[in-house]
Amino acid sequence: MSTESAAFSHVLDFRWRQGDPSISEAEARLHDLRALQAAITEVVEITVGDARADDLTWTQISDALGISTQAAVARYGRHGDLR
């Protein structure tokens, strides 16, 4: 099983609002995905901060995130850590 496949499986297993009789299953799934997206965004920001504290370079971080170094610095370097 690939990393992406395992992650996808975890996403499908997350069911917070599903089964709520006041909304449709599709709407519940969208609420669940929004909650997961917010949590992932926060965890990535924390993890990038931890990586910088552990002296990872912006290039190493950007490679791990699959984005350009410039994008990583622009997105996560706003707290003054541009070294």
C-alpha positions in Angstrom: 0.0 0.0 0.0 1.4 3.4 -1.0 1.6 6.3 1.4 -1.1 8.2 -0.6 -3.3 5.1 -0.6 -3.0 4.8 3.2 -3.8 8.5 3.7 -6.8 8.2 1.4 -8.1 5.3 3.4 -7.7 7.3 6.7 -9.7 10.2 5.1 -12.5 7.9 4.1 -12.6 6.4 7.6 -13.0 9.8 9.2 -16.7 10.3 9.9 -17.6 13.1 12.3 -20.8 14.5 10.8 -21.9 11.5 8.8 -25.1 10.0 10.2 -26.3 13.4 11.3 -30.0 13.3 10.3 -30.2 17.1 9.8 -27.9 17.1 6.7 -27.4 14.9 3.7 -24.5 12.4 3.6 -22.8 14.4 0.9 -23.0 17.6 3.0 -21.8 15.7 6.1 -18.8 14.4 4.1 -18.0 18.0 3.0 -18.1 19.1 6.6 -15.8 16.2 7.6 -13.3 17.1 4.8 -13.3 20.8 5.8 -12.5 19.7 9.4 -9.7 17.4 8.2 -8.3 20.2 6.0 -8.1 22.7 8.8 -6.5 20.1 11.1 -3.9 19.2 8.5 -3.1 22.8 7.8 -2.4 23.4 11.5 -0.3 20.3 11.9 1.8 21.1 8.8 2.5 24.6 10.2 3.5 23.2 13.6 5.6 20.5 11.9 7.4 23.1 9.7 8.2 25.1 12.8 9.6 22.0 14.5 11.6 21.2 11.3 13.1 24.7 11.3 13.9 24.3 15.0 15.7 21.1 14.1 17.7 23.0 11.5 16.1 21.6 8.4 16.6 23.9 5.4 13.8 25.4 3.5 14.9 23.2 0.6 14.5 20.1 2.7 11.1 21.2 3.9 9.9 22.2 0.5 11.0 18.9 -1.0 9.1 17.0 1.7 6.0 19.1 1.1 6.2 18.9 -2.7 6.3 22.6 -3.2 9.0 25.1 -4.3 11.4 26.6 -1.7 10.0 30.0 -2.5 6.5 28.8 -1.8 7.5 27.2 1.5 9.2 30.4 2.7 6.3 32.5 1.6 3.7 30.2 3.2 5.5 29.2 6.4 8.3 31.7 6.9 6.0 34.5 8.0 7.1 34.2 11.6 10.5 35.7 10.9 12.3 32.5 10.3 13.7 33.1 6.9 17.2 31.8 7.5 
